[in-house]
Amino acid sequence: MNQMHTHLLAESELKTETVELQQQAYLGDANAQYKLADIFQKGRDVAKNSANAFYWYQRAAKQGNLPAQFNVWYAYLTGEGTQANKQLADKWYARAVLKNSSSTHSIIGQLIGTTIH
């Protein structure tokens, strides 16, 4: 089975909006991939699954989605949804910061639930 298929849910288990989002994510839409990852990460209307969330965050991040890049960084930093890897965490952090340093503190603060000054 294609690895991507293991990160999709049976359509009978999902709301119509999530089915459409999942289809867009499967077809390569980075924003849909990010939103689908967020659904898995938070367990909204599905079972929480950090590994599936990481998979979709990573696909969106590789296409330049900035919030997804920070989620990939955070996952590698903490080991949530993947194996912790400081070297890869540093790589993704640098990639995200280079793209848009002005929103770095805000996004990191959202990820860790704090305000960074």
Buried (B, 14 or more C-beta within 10 A) or exposed (E): EEEEEEBBBEEEEBEEEBBEBBBBBBEEBBBBBBBBBBBBBEEEEBEEBBEBBBBBBBBBBBBEBBBBBBBBBBBBBBEBBBEEBEEBBEBBBEBBBEBEEEBBEEBBEBBEEEEEE
